[in-house]
């Protein structure tokens, strides 16, 4: 009877939010079925990050983009087929990277524990472990037990991934549709403390903000001048700049003092300052210890969006393909 009530509750939530948060996830899900799973992922990630310090930002972004489309089900990892264009080939995902790392980890785990560890769990753990390398300890808890989805559509990625030009109302709606709060929005935006941004995603702020050849007045003028030395035109689609100037490989709280100085790179960053409530949260998160604490909590919530557990979905044999 309890199981039936839980199911009904989930269906009701699904109707209102489009999500059902994963109460079935738990610590050390693979303790008996594949005891080496989490250590294997951690060791592989440490090796990859030592060779590529940019990897943490890439895997964190991939995990975010996965969870915002159909929940954290590994659907972003699926390849397109002759009959379907998958999420990874949607415009917001064309700059994602790190798929080969996830595939390599999956192959290693298949050799140890065939058909046991989901690609969705691998991605969630890999993102956490990559960010955590610089600290030599896990920066947030990842509960496990996710199963893999079998559907991946580029149109759903376009419809669900928050755009870098969103205003605060649009951002709040996007996060709320996944069961996340405005507080989670400001906290998870702090993930922009690592990684790079492509010029074409923000150059309108530099050269044509309102369609009149003007500059975004909410952008710090000296920062805008610097960005113009990197992004020479609206048509530049290949140049990248650091999202957190000077420390784009270091996971810290620097994003927030930069933001408060009106040096948020994207319009979606600057949007946080357009309302007192979200701006006040940003001011609190300048405190690095507070940011780390809050980020851990928000990542745990994000990692539970719409998860498939129990007998739902499947455990893919290869992360890029559904099982035949």
C-alpha positions in Angstrom: 0.0 0.0 0.0 2.9 2.4 0.8 4.5 1.7 -2.5 1.2 2.5 -4.3 0.8 5.7 -2.4 4.4 6.7 -3.3 3.7 5.9 -6.9 0.5 8.0 -7.0 2.4 10.9 -5.3 5.0 10.7 -8.0 2.4 10.7 -10.8 0.8 13.8 -9.3 4.2 15.5 -9.1 4.9 14.5 -12.6 1.7 16.2 -13.8 2.6 19.5 -12.1 6.4 19.7 -12.4 7.3 17.3 -15.2 9.7 15.6 -12.8 9.7 13.0 -10.0 12.6 13.3 -7.7 14.5 10.1 -6.9 13.8 8.9 -3.5 15.1 5.5 -4.5 18.7 6.6 -4.9 21.0 5.6 -2.0 24.5 5.6 -0.8 26.9 2.9 -2.1 24.2 1.3 -4.4 26.9 -0.9 -6.0 28.4 -2.1 -2.7 27.5 -5.7 -3.4 27.0 -5.8 -7.1 30.2 -4.0 -8.1 32.2 -3.0 -5.1 35.0 -1.5 -7.2 32.7 0.8 -9.2 33.1 4.1 -7.4 36.9 3.7 -6.9 37.3 2.7 -10.6 35.5 5.9 -11.6 37.5 8.1 -9.2 40.9 6.6 -10.3 40.1 7.0 -14.0 38.9 10.6 -13.5 42.1 11.5 -11.5 44.2 10.3 -14.4 42.2 12.2 -17.0 42.1 15.4 -15.0 45.9 15.3 -14.5 46.2 15.2 -18.3 43.4 17.7 -19.0 42.7 20.3 -16.3 39.8 21.6 -18.3 37.9 18.3 -17.9 36.1 19.2 -14.6 34.2 22.1 -16.2 33.3 19.9 -19.2 31.9 17.0 -17.1 30.0 19.3 -14.7 28.3 21.0 -17.7 27.5 17.6 -19.3 25.9 16.4 -16.1 23.8 19.6 -15.8 22.7 19.3 -19.5 21.8 15.6 -18.9 19.7 16.3 -15.8 17.7 19.1 -17.4 16.4 16.9 -20.2 14.4 13.9 -19.1 16.2 13.9 -15.8 19.6 12.4 -14.9 19.2 9.4 -17.1 22.3 9.5 -19.3 20.2 10.5 -22.4 22.8 13.1 -23.3 25.3 10.3 -24.0 23.3 8.7 -26.7 24.3 9.0 -30.3 21.9 10.1 -33.1 20.6 7.4 -35.4 19.2 7.3 -38.9 15.7 8.0 -37.5 16.5 10.3 -34.6 18.6 13.4 -33.8 19.8 12.9 -30.2 20.3 15.5 -27.5 24.1 15.7 -28.0 23.5 17.0 -31.5 21.2 19.8 -30.3 22.6 23.4 -30.6 23.1 23.8 -26.8 25.1 20.5 -26.7 27.4 20.9 -29.7 30.2 22.2 -27.5 29.9 19.5 -24.9 33.1 17.4 -24.5 34.2 14.4 -22.4 32.1 11.7 -24.0 35.2 9.6 -24.6 36.0 9.7 -20.9 32.6 8.4 -19.9 32.9 5.6 -22.6 36.3 4.6 -21.3 35.1 4.4 -17.7 32.0 2.4 -18.9 34.3 -0.1 -20.7 36.4 -0.5 -17.6 33.4 -1.2 -15.5 31.9 -3.6 -18.0 35.1 -5.6 -17.8 34.7 -5.8 -14.0 30.9 -6.0 -13.6 29.0 -6.5 -16.8 25.6 -4.9 -17.2 25.7 -3.5 -13.7 26.7 0.2 -13.5 24.5 2.7 -15.3 25.9 5.4 -17.6 23.8 7.9 -15.7 25.5 7.0 -12.4 28.9 7.1 -14.1 28.3 10.6 -15.4 27.0 11.9 -12.0 30.0 10.4 -10.2 32.5 11.5 -12.8 31.4 15.1 -12.7 31.7 15.1 -8.9 35.1 13.4 -8.9 36.5 15.6 -11.6 35.6 18.8 -9.6 36.9 17.2 -6.4 40.4 16.4 -7.7 41.8 19.7 -6.6 40.5 19.2 -3.1 41.5 15.5 -2.7 38.1 14.8 -1.2 34.5 14.5 -2.5 32.9 18.0 -2.7 29.3 16.7 -2.7 27.5 13.4 -2.0 26.3 11.4 -5.0 23.6 8.9 -4.2 23.4 6.1 -6.8 21.0 3.7 -8.3 20.0 5.6 -11.5 19.1 3.6 -14.6 19.6 4.7 -18.2 17.0 6.2 -20.4 16.3 4.9 -23.9 15.0 8.2 -25.5 17.1 11.2 -26.5 15.7 14.0 -28.7 17.5 17.1 -29.8 14.2 19.0 -29.6 13.9 18.3 -25.9 17.4 19.7 -25.3 16.4 22.9 -27.0 13.2 23.1 -25.0 14.7 22.3 -21.6 18.3 23.6 -21.2 18.3 27.2 -19.9 19.8 29.5 -22.4 22.7 32.0 -21.7 20.5 34.9 -22.8 17.6 34.0 -20.4 16.3 36.7 -18.1 15.6 35.9 -14.4 11.9 35.0 -14.9 12.8 32.5 -17.6 15.6 31.0 -15.5 13.3 30.6 -12.5 10.7 28.9 -14.6 13.2 26.6 -16.1 14.6 25.6 -12.7 11.1 25.3 -11.1 10.0 22.9 -13.9 12.7 20.6 -12.6 11.8 21.0 -8.9 14.6 23.3 -8.2 14.3 26.7 -6.3 15.5 30.2 -7.0 18.1 29.5 -4.4 19.3 26.5 -6.3 19.5 28.7 -9.4 21.9 31.2 -7.9 24.0 28.4 -6.3 24.3 26.3 -9.4 25.2 29.3 -11.5 28.3 29.3 -9.4 29.4 26.3 -11.5 30.5 29.0 -13.9 33.5 29.5 -11.7 35.2 26.9 -13.9 35.2 26.6 -17.7 35.0 28.8 -20.8 32.3 30.5 -22.8 32.1 30.9 -26.6 32.0 34.5 -27.9 28.8 34.0 -29.9 26.9 33.3 -26.6 27.5 36.7 -25.2 28.9 39.0 -27.9 25.5 40.6 -28.5 26.0 42.2 -25.0 29.1 43.8 -26.5 28.0 44.9 -29.9 24.2 44.9 -30.4 22.4 44.5 -27.1 19.1 46.1 -28.1 19.5 45.8 -31.9 20.9 49.3 -32.2 24.6 48.6 -32.1 24.8 49.2 -28.4 26.5 47.6 -25.4 24.7 46.0 -22.4 24.6 48.8 -19.8 24.6 46.1 -17.0 28.1 44.9 -18.1 31.1 46.4 -16.4 32.6 48.8 -18.9 36.2 47.8 -18.4 35.3 44.1 -18.5 33.4 44.8 -21.7 36.5 46.5 -23.2 38.6 43.4 -22.3 36.0 41.1 -23.9 36.0 43.1 -27.1 39.8 42.4 -27.4 38.9 38.7 -27.5 35.6 38.7 -29.3 36.1 41.0 -32.3 32.6 40.6 -33.9 29.1 39.2 -33.6 30.0 36.5 -36.1 32.9 35.0 -34.0 31.8 31.4 -33.2 35.1 29.8 -32.4 36.9 32.1 -29.8 36.5 31.3 -26.1 37.1 33.2 -23.0 37.3 32.3 -19.3 33.9 32.4 -17.5 35.8 33.3 -14.3 38.7 35.6 -15.3 42.0 34.4 -14.0 40.9 31.2 -12.3 38.8 29.3 -14.8 40.4 26.0 -13.7 40.0 26.5 -10.0 36.7 25.7 -8.3 36.1 28.5 -5.8 33.6 31.2 -5.0 35.2 33.9 -7.2 32.2 33.8 -9.6 30.2 35.8 -7.0 32.5 38.8 -6.4 33.0 39.0 -10.1 29.2 38.9 -10.7 28.7 41.6 -8.1 31.2 43.8 -10.0 29.0 43.3 -13.1 31.5 40.9 -14.6 29.1 38.0 -15.2 29.9 36.7 -18.7 26.4 35.7 -19.9 23.1 37.6 -19.8 21.8 34.8 -17.6 24.6 35.5 -15.1 23.8 39.2 -15.0 20.1 38.4 -14.6 20.8 37.2 -11.0 21.4 40.9 -10.0 18.1 42.1 -11.4 16.1 41.1 -8.3 17.0 41.8 -4.7 16.3 38.3 -3.5 18.7 36.6 -5.9 21.3 39.4 -5.6 21.3 38.9 -1.8 21.9 35.2 -2.2 24.9 36.0 -4.5 26.3 38.3 -1.8 26.1 35.5 0.8 27.9 33.0 -1.5 31.0 35.2 -1.8 31.9 33.3 1.4 33.6 30.3 0.0 32.7 27.9 2.8 29.1 28.8 2.4 29.2 28.4 -1.4 30.8 24.9 -1.0 28.1 23.9 1.5 25.2 25.2 -0.6 26.6 23.9 -3.9 26.8 20.4 -2.4 23.2 20.5 -1.4 22.0 21.9 -4.7 24.0 19.4 -6.7 22.4 16.5 -4.7 19.0 17.9 -5.5 19.9 18.4 -9.2 21.3 14.8 -9.4 17.9 13.4 -8.3 15.8 15.1 -11.1 13.6 12.7 -12.8 15.8 9.7 -12.2 14.9 6.2 -13.4 15.2 3.5 -10.7 14.1 0.0 -10.0 13.0 -1.7 -13.2 12.6 1.6 -15.2 14.9 2.2 -18.1 17.9 -0.1 -18.6 21.6 -0.5 -17.8 23.2 0.3 -21.2 26.0 -1.9 -22.4 27.4 1.1 -24.2 26.7 4.6 -23.1 26.2 5.8 -26.7 23.7 3.2 -27.7 20.5 1.8 -26.3 20.6 -2.0 -25.8 19.3 -4.0 -28.8 
